[in-house]
Amino acid sequence: MTTTTTAAVMTAREVAQQIKFRACLAHAVLYRARNKVKDQLRAAGLKVSHYSARDLTALAKEYVRHHREELIEACRPWVHELVFKSKR
């Protein structure tokens, strides 16, 4: 018995766009998470300036662990527009 599989063939440009999309999405998610963490700190009456960039990033990564899907869905349209619609 022979099994036939169908694979989508992507051009080099499409592969590059996919790589760029994923990297940009990951960055946008972390950026949004950092801003959410900063907002939470301010809401708790704390000063963001009392936290190092390393601490803010660690808190943001923890926030991403718990809110990954929400953040991805919020960032996906913007990143898609940036990567696939731009003439760069």
Secondary structure, 3 states (H helix, E strand, C coil): CCCCCCCCCCCHHHHHHHHHHHHHHHHHHHHHHHHHHHHHHHHCCCCHHHCCHHHHHHHHHHHHHHHHHHHHHHHHHHHHHHHHHCCC
